[in-house]
Amino acid sequence: MKRTGFKFFREVLSAKPCRNSITRPLSSFRVPTLNKNLIPTYCFNNDVVRNYSDGTPVDTPVDENITPEEPEKTVLVEKIEGMHIMTIGINRPDKRNCVNTETAELLKMAFHEFEVDDDMYCAVLHGLGGNFSAGYDLEELSELEDDLANKIAEILMDQGPMGPTKMQINKPIIAAVNGYCVAGGLELAIMCDLRIVEENSKLGFLNRRFGVPLIDGGTVRLPEMIGLSRAMDLILTGRLLEPKEALEWGLASRVVSTGTAFGQAVNLAKEIVKFPQECLRADRESALHATFSAKNMEEAMSFESENSAQVLTTEAISGAKKFMAGLGRSGKFNVNKVKEKENWQVEFEEMKLNKEKDP
């Protein structure tokens, strides 16, 4: 490396200006007018080097057709049309998917789109970049002193800070939990019907340390889900809960290997969308009503009967006919009629039978 640098330095010192004209006597030489934009040309091993810069910045032509890149959306929605599944991803990885006002509004819009789309049967909520969600963006909250009254009014009258937590959604939602799922992020997860949790996830109400209250249904849903005593353990201490303990408590539906929560959640959604949807939604609604709305057992039982009556005249009758035809017996889940065999398949089976009879 040193020898190469020395050789180049020696060539620079010995370089002579290139001349394309005949040599003249010194007395007839006249100094040309200098062009400050053109430094003399030098020859290095027959290579010509020119420098057209005098140190001043050169304006580079700008292509007016090039449009600046739009910032990536903080919520990514994908519809898997053939499977009737919608995936909703929180996309703020640099903030551990903390939710600000913009993200909350986009989440609310995404779930509204899921609710009104008749072709979507199940949703999977997940976080991108290694974390589910670390809750509400405290940086934005710290800057709300001037607009605090409007924010409180929005929380009380319209929606929770996390977006969709106060919506009434009539279809199943699965949360694919990875990394940090804390504070408002945990409230988003318990808003869902099922939670697929990776074995390295961290769950808890870390907002306890900063005096930020639970406003997205955490104090309402969690006691009904895991019992008041265990809910108080999490709410009052703010401690982190390991996935194994969350599974034992009933907070996690399933615990899976690291990096597989999203795939496992989609696979579970595939199983759910195969079932008759009218019946599935009726039973889901009855369970939620009995848990949160019914005043007593009698009212809950009455709601269940009335809510299921319409399904008896539609999906239940066709399902009973399938059972009598032999489908789904012995606990089998494939209750759909097998497609009739084509002519070549029938002929091929007949050939196999004939061959077995006459070897």
C-alpha positions as semicolon CSV with decimal commas, in nm:
position;residue;x (nm);y (nm);z (nm)
1;M;0,000;0,000;0,000
2;K;0,289;0,238;0,088
3;R;0,477;0,166;-0,237
4;T;0,166;0,240;-0,446
5;G;0,112;0,574;-0,270
6;F;0,478;0,675;-0,313
7;K;0,468;0,591;-0,684
8;F;0,156;0,806;-0,737
9;F;0,311;1,098;-0,543
10;R;0,630;1,081;-0,755
11;E;0,424;1,085;-1,075
12;V;0,235;1,396;-0,959
13;L;0,562;1,583;-0,893
14;S;0,709;1,485;-1,229
15;A;0,391;1,556;-1,426
16;K;0,418;1,817;-1,704
17;P;0,138;2,022;-1,857
18;C;0,011;1,877;-2,183
19;R;0,087;2,089;-2,491
20;N;-0,078;2,043;-2,824
21;S;0,109;2,325;-3,009
22;I;0,469;2,376;-3,134
23;T;0,723;2,509;-2,879
24;R;0,794;2,883;-2,916
25;P;1,078;3,103;-2,786
26;L;1,027;3,237;-2,435
27;S;1,031;3,600;-2,560
28;S;0,725;3,538;-2,776
29;F;0,532;3,369;-2,494
30;R;0,229;3,562;-2,377
31;V;0,041;3,468;-2,062
32;P;-0,308;3,359;-2,160
33;T;-0,616;3,487;-1,986
34;L;-0,695;3,252;-1,701
35;N;-1,029;3,078;-1,693
36;K;-1,107;3,023;-1,328
37;N;-1,337;2,732;-1,419
38;L;-1,061;2,539;-1,593
39;I;-0,752;2,425;-1,406
40;P;-0,466;2,312;-1,641
41;T;-0,473;1,961;-1,776
42;Y;-0,216;1,712;-1,650
43;C;-0,108;1,379;-1,791
44;F;-0,048;1,078;-1,565
45;N;0,070;0,769;-1,753
46;N;-0,108;0,883;-2,070
47;D;-0,434;0,936;-1,872
48;V;-0,585;1,282;-1,901
49;V;-0,728;1,433;-1,582
50;R;-0,934;1,752;-1,589
51;N;-1,085;1,949;-1,305
52;Y;-1,366;2,188;-1,389
53;S;-1,433;2,304;-1,034
54;D;-1,311;2,625;-0,872
55;G;-1,456;2,526;-0,536
56;T;-1,793;2,689;-0,589
57;P;-2,103;2,462;-0,569
58;V;-2,244;2,351;-0,902
59;D;-2,620;2,350;-0,952
60;T;-2,741;2,000;-1,036
61;P;-3,045;1,990;-1,263
62;V;-3,351;1,860;-1,077
63;D;-3,589;1,619;-1,242
64;E;-3,929;1,772;-1,189
65;N;-4,097;1,435;-1,257
66;I;-3,948;1,280;-0,941
67;T;-4,194;1,305;-0,653
68;P;-4,072;1,288;-0,293
69;E;-4,135;0,956;-0,121
70;E;-4,441;0,945;0,102
71;P;-4,378;0,847;0,464
72;E;-4,469;0,486;0,538
73;K;-4,809;0,440;0,699
74;T;-4,814;0,359;1,069
75;V;-5,089;0,100;1,020
76;L;-5,062;-0,161;0,744
77;V;-5,376;-0,347;0,636
78;E;-5,380;-0,656;0,417
79;K;-5,681;-0,855;0,303
80;I;-5,620;-1,222;0,228
81;E;-5,919;-1,243;-0,005
82;G;-5,932;-1,617;-0,065
83;M;-5,917;-1,690;0,307
84;H;-6,152;-1,416;0,437
85;I;-5,879;-1,292;0,673
86;M;-5,764;-0,933;0,732
87;T;-5,430;-0,855;0,896
88;I;-5,381;-0,522;1,073
89;G;-5,022;-0,429;1,160
90;I;-4,896;-0,146;1,383
91;N;-4,593;-0,006;1,202
92;R;-4,389;0,221;1,432
93;P;-4,093;-0,006;1,507
94;D;-3,865;0,282;1,609
95;K;-4,114;0,359;1,889
96;R;-4,178;-0,004;1,983
97;N;-4,513;0,046;1,811
98;C;-4,633;0,307;2,060
99;V;-4,962;0,451;1,941
100;N;-5,000;0,825;1,880
101;T;-5,312;1,014;1,771
102;E;-5,256;0,943;1,400
103;T;-5,196;0,572;1,455
104;A;-5,499;0,543;1,683
105;E;-5,722;0,696;1,416
106;L;-5,580;0,463;1,149
107;L;-5,638;0,161;1,373
108;K;-5,997;0,267;1,427
109;M;-6,049;0,306;1,052
110;A;-5,892;-0,034;0,984
111;F;-6,123;-0,212;1,229
112;H;-6,424;-0,025;1,091
113;E;-6,328;-0,147;0,744
114;F;-6,300;-0,502;0,879
115;E;-6,642;-0,479;1,043
116;V;-6,829;-0,357;0,735
117;D;-6,658;-0,588;0,484
118;D;-6,884;-0,893;0,450
119;D;-6,604;-1,090;0,285
120;M;-6,376;-1,063;0,591
121;Y;-6,452;-1,317;0,866
122;C;-6,154;-1,288;1,104
123;A;-5,882;-1,029;1,179
124;V;-5,525;-1,071;1,303
125;L;-5,378;-0,775;1,494
126;H;-4,998;-0,769;1,515
127;G;-4,699;-0,540;1,555
128;L;-4,409;-0,501;1,313
129;G;-4,041;-0,480;1,403
130;G;-4,025;-0,718;1,701
131;N;-4,285;-0,571;1,937
132;F;-4,664;-0,584;1,961
133;S;-4,710;-0,240;2,120
134;A;-4,558;-0,054;2,414
135;G;-4,876;0,147;2,471
136;Y;-4,957;0,510;2,410
137;D;-4,683;0,746;2,289
138;L;-4,578;0,928;2,609
139;E;-4,374;1,176;2,407
140;E;-4,694;1,301;2,246
141;L;-4,873;1,295;2,580
142;S;-4,600;1,511;2,738
143;E;-4,663;1,780;2,474
144;L;-5,042;1,796;2,524
145;E;-5,051;2,063;2,793
146;D;-5,203;2,326;2,562
147;D;-5,452;2,084;2,403
148;L;-5,519;1,865;2,704
149;A;-5,887;1,959;2,737
150;N;-5,964;1,855;2,377
151;K;-5,777;1,527;2,420
152;I;-5,971;1,441;2,737
153;A;-6,299;1,524;2,563
154;E;-6,200;1,297;2,274
155;I;-6,121;1,013;2,515
156;L;-6,447;1,045;2,707
157;M;-6,683;1,101;2,413
158;D;-6,537;0,930;2,108
159;Q;-6,268;0,666;2,152
160;G;-5,988;0,544;2,373
161;P;-5,634;0,673;2,320
162;M;-5,535;0,345;2,150
163;G;-5,811;0,377;1,886
164;P;-6,049;0,082;1,846
165;T;-6,081;-0,036;2,209
166;K;-6,434;0,105;2,257
167;M;-6,571;-0,020;1,925
168;Q;-6,834;-0,291;1,910
169;I;-6,694;-0,548;1,669
170;N;-6,906;-0,849;1,578
171;K;-6,634;-1,070;1,429
172;P;-6,346;-1,258;1,597
173;I;-6,005;-1,092;1,635
174;I;-5,677;-1,267;1,714
175;A;-5,377;-1,084;1,862
176;A;-5,031;-1,205;1,754
177;V;-4,821;-1,092;2,052
178;N;-4,443;-1,058;2,037
179;G;-4,185;-0,853;2,226
180;Y;-4,329;-0,581;2,447
181;C;-4,705;-0,588;2,496
182;V;-4,745;-0,342;2,780
183;A;-4,967;-0,058;2,903
184;G;-5,214;0,038;2,628
185;G;-5,062;-0,233;2,409
186;L;-5,185;-0,495;2,656
187;E;-5,526;-0,328;2,652
188;L;-5,530;-0,370;2,274
189;A;-5,443;-0,738;2,315
190;I;-5,717;-0,811;2,570
191;M;-5,964;-0,635;2,339
192;C;-5,912;-0,932;2,105
193;D;-6,086;-1,268;2,143
194;L;-5,767;-1,477;2,138
195;R;-5,400;-1,404;2,209
196;I;-5,115;-1,602;2,053
197;V;-4,810;-1,508;2,262
198;E;-4,445;-1,571;2,181
199;E;-4,235;-1,726;2,457
200;N;-4,007;-1,419;2,493
201;S;-4,290;-1,162;2,518
202;K;-4,328;-0,919;2,808
203;L;-4,680;-0,838;2,930
204;G;-4,781;-0,589;3,197
205;F;-4,909;-0,243;3,286
206;L;-4,579;-0,052;3,296
207;N;-4,778;0,273;3,280
208;R;-4,821;0,231;3,657
209;R;-4,472;0,383;3,704
210;F;-4,566;0,711;3,534
211;G;-4,915;0,771;3,667
212;V;-5,086;0,708;3,332
213;P;-5,428;0,546;3,395
214;L;-5,590;0,260;3,205
215;I;-5,852;0,415;2,973
216;D;-5,882;0,149;2,700
217;G;-6,081;-0,118;2,882
218;G;-5,803;-0,275;3,088
219;T;-5,989;-0,245;3,420
220;V;-6,312;-0,371;3,258
221;R;-6,203;-0,667;3,047
222;L;-5,911;-0,806;3,247
223;P;-6,099;-0,892;3,574
224;E;-6,364;-1,076;3,373
225;M;-6,094;-1,259;3,180
226;I;-5,860;-1,380;3,457
227;G;-6,046;-1,297;3,780
228;L;-6,037;-0,991;4,003
229;S;-5,753;-1,109;4,229
230;R;-5,507;-1,176;3,946
231;A;-5,616;-0,863;3,760
232;M;-5,540;-0,656;4,070
233;D;-5,195;-0,816;4,087
234;L;-5,115;-0,679;3,743
235;I;-5,299;-0,348;3,771
236;L;-5,165;-0,241;4,112
237;T;-4,804;-0,364;4,090
238;G;-4,737;-0,290;3,722
239;R;-4,510;-0,596;3,715
240;L;-4,418;-0,785;3,401
241;L;-4,588;-1,118;3,341
242;E;-4,403;-1,401;3,169
243;P;-4,588;-1,589;2,889
244;K;-4,593;-1,918;3,082
245;E;-4,771;-1,756;3,375
246;A;-5,000;-1,567;3,136
247;L;-5,103;-1,902;2,985
248;E;-5,174;-2,047;3,331
249;W;-5,387;-1,744;3,418
250;G;-5,584;-1,756;3,092
251;L;-5,446;-1,425;2,963
252;A;-5,258;-1,602;2,683
253;S;-5,458;-1,841;2,468
254;R;-5,146;-2,018;2,339
255;V;-4,770;-1,975;2,386
256;V;-4,558;-2,035;2,077
257;S;-4,193;-2,019;1,975
258;T;-4,026;-1,685;1,916
259;G;-4,093;-1,549;1,567
260;T;-4,399;-1,766;1,500
261;A;-4,689;-1,576;1,662
262;F;-4,810;-1,410;1,341
263;G;-4,799;-1,731;1,138
264;Q;-4,971;-1,928;1,415
265;A;-5,239;-1,659;1,445
266;V;-5,309;-1,670;1,071
267;N;-5,329;-2,051;1,084
268;L;-5,578;-2,028;1,369
269;A;-5,779;-1,773;1,172
270;K;-5,786;-2,017;0,879
271;E;-5,950;-2,274;1,105
272;I;-6,207;-2,026;1,238
273;V;-6,319;-1,900;0,897
274;K;-6,404;-2,256;0,785
275;F;-6,695;-2,278;1,028
276;P;-7,049;-2,154;0,954
277;Q;-7,010;-1,786;1,038
278;E;-7,366;-1,691;1,136
279;C;-7,371;-1,951;1,412
280;L;-7,017;-1,865;1,525
281;R;-7,097;-1,494;1,561
282;A;-7,423;-1,564;1,743
283;D;-7,245;-1,777;2,005
284;R;-6,969;-1,519;2,040
285;E;-7,224;-1,244;2,097
286;S;-7,411;-1,452;2,356
287;A;-7,089;-1,517;2,550
288;L;-6,997;-1,146;2,553
289;H;-7,348;-1,047;2,659
290;A;-7,348;-1,296;2,947
291;T;-7,007;-1,167;3,061
292;F;-7,054;-0,792;3,039
293;S;-7,421;-0,703;2,990
294;A;-7,653;-0,957;3,153
295;K;-7,794;-0,863;3,494
296;N;-7,850;-1,222;3,601
297;M;-7,846;-1,582;3,482
298;E;-8,209;-1,573;3,368
299;E;-8,150;-1,275;3,140
300;A;-7,834;-1,431;2,998
301;M;-8,014;-1,757;2,919
302;S;-8,304;-1,571;2,760
303;F;-8,068;-1,369;2,539
304;E;-7,887;-1,683;2,429
305;S;-8,211;-1,852;2,322
306;E;-8,342;-1,552;2,130
307;N;-8,003;-1,481;1,971
308;S;-7,964;-1,838;1,847
309;A;-8,320;-1,891;1,721
310;Q;-8,258;-1,747;1,376
311;V;-7,953;-1,970;1,324
312;L;-8,166;-2,283;1,386
313;T;-8,362;-2,214;1,068
314;T;-8,057;-2,163;0,847
315;E;-7,713;-2,308;0,922
316;A;-7,828;-2,558;1,186
317;I;-8,061;-2,746;0,950
318;S;-7,799;-2,778;0,675
319;G;-7,544;-2,887;0,936
320;A;-7,778;-3,157;1,068
321;K;-7,826;-3,290;0,714
322;K;-7,448;-3,317;0,675
323;F;-7,425;-3,515;0,995
324;M;-7,696;-3,757;0,886
325;A;-7,508;-3,803;0,557
326;G;-7,206;-3,923;0,757
327;L;-6,993;-3,607;0,750
328;G;-6,812;-3,496;1,067
329;R;-6,872;-3,812;1,265
330;S;-6,618;-3,946;1,518
331;G;-6,506;-3,589;1,592
332;K;-6,385;-3,513;1,241
333;F;-6,376;-3,144;1,151
334;N;-6,410;-3,183;0,775
335;V;-6,787;-3,158;0,734
336;N;-6,782;-3,035;0,377
337;K;-6,897;-3,271;0,108
338;V;-6,614;-3,425;-0,090
339;K;-6,605;-3,321;-0,453
340;E;-6,736;-3,588;-0,689
341;K;-6,468;-3,781;-0,875
342;E;-6,409;-3,710;-1,241
343;N;-6,460;-3,975;-1,510
344;W;-6,091;-4,056;-1,546
345;Q;-6,063;-4,112;-1,169
346;V;-6,359;-4,352;-1,172
347;E;-6,212;-4,542;-1,468
348;F;-5,871;-4,559;-1,301
349;E;-6,020;-4,711;-0,984
350;E;-6,212;-4,967;-1,189
351;M;-5,889;-5,066;-1,365
352;K;-5,717;-5,113;-1,028
353;L;-6,003;-5,333;-0,902
354;N;-5,999;-5,546;-1,218
355;K;-5,625;-5,592;-1,190
356;E;-5,656;-5,706;-0,829
357;K;-5,924;-5,961;-0,926
358;D;-5,730;-6,096;-1,225
359;P;-5,357;-6,070;-1,139
